[in-house]
Structures are given as C-alpha cells and as structure tokens.
Amino acid sequence: MAGTLQFDLVSPERRLASLAATEVLIPGAEGDMGVMEGHAPVITTLRPGVLRATGAEGVKSYVVSGGFAEITGTSISVLAEQAVPLEEMTPALMDAMVADATLAAAVNPDKDSADKAVADLLAMRAAAGH
C-alpha cells in the first residue's frame, strides 16, 4: 500500500483542502507533475489547470489559476492565486477567471507568458466543459 503525504491547498480567500493523500497531480509550469510520498524537495510554479488529490475519500479535483507548490518527502503545500473545487466551477466563474487573465495579459510586459496563461485557462475551460 502506498504511503501518504500531507496535502494542503489554500487561496487568498480560503483553505480548500487539508488531507492525507496518496498522490497529488499538479499543473506545473513546466508540465504536469505527480507527487507521492518520498518525492524530492522542490518548489515550483503552477500554470492554470486542474489539480487532483487522491486520498481515502477518493479523488478531489480543484481548478487553479496559478500559484506555487512546495513539495517535501512528506507533504505538498499549494498556494494558489485562485482555486475552486471542480464541482463548484460554473461557466460564469470560468468566464470571470478568463476575463481577469485577459486583462492582466493586456498590461503584462511579459506578453508571451501572459498570453500562455490565457491560453491555458481557455484550454482548461474546454476540458471542463465550460
């Protein structure tokens, strides 16, 4: 049986999760990353996408707009810019996230990075059926 690690997900608005997980899949800026007990320590940035945590209660999914993840061999802490449980995501909320990213892209001096964030959100919206 796989070991567990402590998974915590917080956004500026609230704490979304704090649970023992056997695996956490995160949308890393350099690509998707699976994290399990014993993972090498790393801090990484997140891109917009769906984060999935597998624990005793099954798989819990969250939409994140970006942020950071700190990973140790025994825990993963995610600090998200915005995060919403996937079951709470609505088309209106997704549209608001895309509008915010589009507005930020218009004034961001790093145009390529900002445009990629908008494209990631649009792809996530299509994948989530919104």
Contacts in CASP RR format, 6 or more apart in sequence:
PFRMAT RR
TARGET T0000
AUTHOR 0000-0000-0000
METHOD contacts of the structure
MODEL  1
MAGTLQFDLVSPERRLASLAATEVLIPGAEGDMGVMEGHAPVITTLRPGV
LRATGAEGVKSYVVSGGFAEITGTSISVLAEQAVPLEEMTPALMDAMVAD
ATLAAAVNPDKDSADKAVADLLAMRAAAGH
2 22 0 8 1.000
2 23 0 8 1.000
2 36 0 8 1.000
2 37 0 8 1.000
3 22 0 8 1.000
3 36 0 8 1.000
3 37 0 8 1.000
4 20 0 8 1.000
4 21 0 8 1.000
4 22 0 8 1.000
4 37 0 8 1.000
4 55 0 8 1.000
5 20 0 8 1.000
5 21 0 8 1.000
5 24 0 8 1.000
5 35 0 8 1.000
5 36 0 8 1.000
5 37 0 8 1.000
5 38 0 8 1.000
5 39 0 8 1.000
5 73 0 8 1.000
5 74 0 8 1.000
5 75 0 8 1.000
5 76 0 8 1.000
6 18 0 8 1.000
6 19 0 8 1.000
6 20 0 8 1.000
6 21 0 8 1.000
6 74 0 8 1.000
6 75 0 8 1.000
6 76 0 8 1.000
7 17 0 8 1.000
7 18 0 8 1.000
7 19 0 8 1.000
7 20 0 8 1.000
7 21 0 8 1.000
7 24 0 8 1.000
7 53 0 8 1.000
7 75 0 8 1.000
7 76 0 8 1.000
7 78 0 8 1.000
8 15 0 8 1.000
8 17 0 8 1.000
8 18 0 8 1.000
8 75 0 8 1.000
8 76 0 8 1.000
8 77 0 8 1.000
8 78 0 8 1.000
9 15 0 8 1.000
9 16 0 8 1.000
9 17 0 8 1.000
9 18 0 8 1.000
9 51 0 8 1.000
9 53 0 8 1.000
9 62 0 8 1.000
9 78 0 8 1.000
9 80 0 8 1.000
9 83 0 8 1.000
10 16 0 8 1.000
10 77 0 8 1.000
10 78 0 8 1.000
10 79 0 8 1.000
10 80 0 8 1.000
10 83 0 8 1.000
11 79 0 8 1.000
11 80 0 8 1.000
11 81 0 8 1.000
11 82 0 8 1.000
11 83 0 8 1.000
12 81 0 8 1.000
12 82 0 8 1.000
13 82 0 8 1.000
16 62 0 8 1.000
16 80 0 8 1.000
16 83 0 8 1.000
16 85 0 8 1.000
17 53 0 8 1.000
17 60 0 8 1.000
17 62 0 8 1.000
19 53 0 8 1.000
19 55 0 8 1.000
19 56 0 8 1.000
19 57 0 8 1.000
19 60 0 8 1.000
20 55 0 8 1.000
20 56 0 8 1.000
21 53 0 8 1.000
21 54 0 8 1.000
21 55 0 8 1.000
21 76 0 8 1.000
22 36 0 8 1.000
22 37 0 8 1.000
22 54 0 8 1.000
22 55 0 8 1.000
23 34 0 8 1.000
23 35 0 8 1.000
23 36 0 8 1.000
23 53 0 8 1.000
23 54 0 8 1.000
23 55 0 8 1.000
24 34 0 8 1.000
24 35 0 8 1.000
24 36 0 8 1.000
24 51 0 8 1.000
24 52 0 8 1.000
24 53 0 8 1.000
24 54 0 8 1.000
24 76 0 8 1.000
25 32 0 8 1.000
25 33 0 8 1.000
25 34 0 8 1.000
25 35 0 8 1.000
25 51 0 8 1.000
25 52 0 8 1.000
25 53 0 8 1.000
26 32 0 8 1.000
26 33 0 8 1.000
26 34 0 8 1.000
26 35 0 8 1.000
26 44 0 8 1.000
26 46 0 8 1.000
26 51 0 8 1.000
26 69 0 8 1.000
26 76 0 8 1.000
26 78 0 8 1.000
27 46 0 8 1.000
27 47 0 8 1.000
27 48 0 8 1.000
27 49 0 8 1.000
27 50 0 8 1.000
27 51 0 8 1.000
27 64 0 8 1.000
27 66 0 8 1.000
27 120 0 8 1.000
28 44 0 8 1.000
28 45 0 8 1.000
28 46 0 8 1.000
28 47 0 8 1.000
28 69 0 8 1.000
29 44 0 8 1.000
29 45 0 8 1.000
29 46 0 8 1.000
29 47 0 8 1.000
30 44 0 8 1.000
31 47 0 8 1.000
33 44 0 8 1.000
35 69 0 8 1.000
35 71 0 8 1.000
35 76 0 8 1.000
37 73 0 8 1.000
37 74 0 8 1.000
38 73 0 8 1.000
38 74 0 8 1.000
39 71 0 8 1.000
39 72 0 8 1.000
39 73 0 8 1.000
39 76 0 8 1.000
40 71 0 8 1.000
40 73 0 8 1.000
41 71 0 8 1.000
41 72 0 8 1.000
41 73 0 8 1.000
42 70 0 8 1.000
42 71 0 8 1.000
43 68 0 8 1.000
43 69 0 8 1.000
43 70 0 8 1.000
43 71 0 8 1.000
44 68 0 8 1.000
44 69 0 8 1.000
44 71 0 8 1.000
45 66 0 8 1.000
45 67 0 8 1.000
45 68 0 8 1.000
45 69 0 8 1.000
46 64 0 8 1.000
46 66 0 8 1.000
46 67 0 8 1.000
46 68 0 8 1.000
46 69 0 8 1.000
46 78 0 8 1.000
46 80 0 8 1.000
47 66 0 8 1.000
47 116 0 8 1.000
47 117 0 8 1.000
47 120 0 8 1.000
48 63 0 8 1.000
48 64 0 8 1.000
48 65 0 8 1.000
48 66 0 8 1.000
48 97 0 8 1.000
48 101 0 8 1.000
48 117 0 8 1.000
48 120 0 8 1.000
48 121 0 8 1.000
48 124 0 8 1.000
49 63 0 8 1.000
49 64 0 8 1.000
49 65 0 8 1.000
49 66 0 8 1.000
49 120 0 8 1.000
49 121 0 8 1.000
49 124 0 8 1.000
50 61 0 8 1.000
50 62 0 8 1.000
50 63 0 8 1.000
50 64 0 8 1.000
50 86 0 8 1.000
50 124 0 8 1.000
50 127 0 8 1.000
50 128 0 8 1.000
51 61 0 8 1.000
51 62 0 8 1.000
51 63 0 8 1.000
51 64 0 8 1.000
51 78 0 8 1.000
51 80 0 8 1.000
51 83 0 8 1.000
52 59 0 8 1.000
52 60 0 8 1.000
52 61 0 8 1.000
52 62 0 8 1.000
53 59 0 8 1.000
53 60 0 8 1.000
53 61 0 8 1.000
53 62 0 8 1.000
60 85 0 8 1.000
61 85 0 8 1.000
61 86 0 8 1.000
61 87 0 8 1.000
62 80 0 8 1.000
62 83 0 8 1.000
62 84 0 8 1.000
62 85 0 8 1.000
62 86 0 8 1.000
63 83 0 8 1.000
63 84 0 8 1.000
63 85 0 8 1.000
63 86 0 8 1.000
63 89 0 8 1.000
63 94 0 8 1.000
63 97 0 8 1.000
63 124 0 8 1.000
63 128 0 8 1.000
64 78 0 8 1.000
64 80 0 8 1.000
64 81 0 8 1.000
64 82 0 8 1.000
64 83 0 8 1.000
65 80 0 8 1.000
65 81 0 8 1.000
65 82 0 8 1.000
65 83 0 8 1.000
65 97 0 8 1.000
65 100 0 8 1.000
65 101 0 8 1.000
65 117 0 8 1.000
65 121 0 8 1.000
66 80 0 8 1.000
66 81 0 8 1.000
66 82 0 8 1.000
66 117 0 8 1.000
67 78 0 8 1.000
67 79 0 8 1.000
67 80 0 8 1.000
67 81 0 8 1.000
68 78 0 8 1.000
68 79 0 8 1.000
69 76 0 8 1.000
69 77 0 8 1.000
69 78 0 8 1.000
69 79 0 8 1.000
70 76 0 8 1.000
70 77 0 8 1.000
70 79 0 8 1.000
82 97 0 8 1.000
82 100 0 8 1.000
84 93 0 8 1.000
86 128 0 8 1.000
89 128 0 8 1.000
89 130 0 8 1.000
90 130 0 8 1.000
91 130 0 8 1.000
94 121 0 8 1.000
94 124 0 8 1.000
94 125 0 8 1.000
94 128 0 8 1.000
94 130 0 8 1.000
97 121 0 8 1.000
98 118 0 8 1.000
98 121 0 8 1.000
98 122 0 8 1.000
98 125 0 8 1.000
101 114 0 8 1.000
101 117 0 8 1.000
101 118 0 8 1.000
101 121 0 8 1.000
102 118 0 8 1.000
104 114 0 8 1.000
104 117 0 8 1.000
105 111 0 8 1.000
105 114 0 8 1.000
105 115 0 8 1.000
105 117 0 8 1.000
105 118 0 8 1.000
108 114 0 8 1.000
END
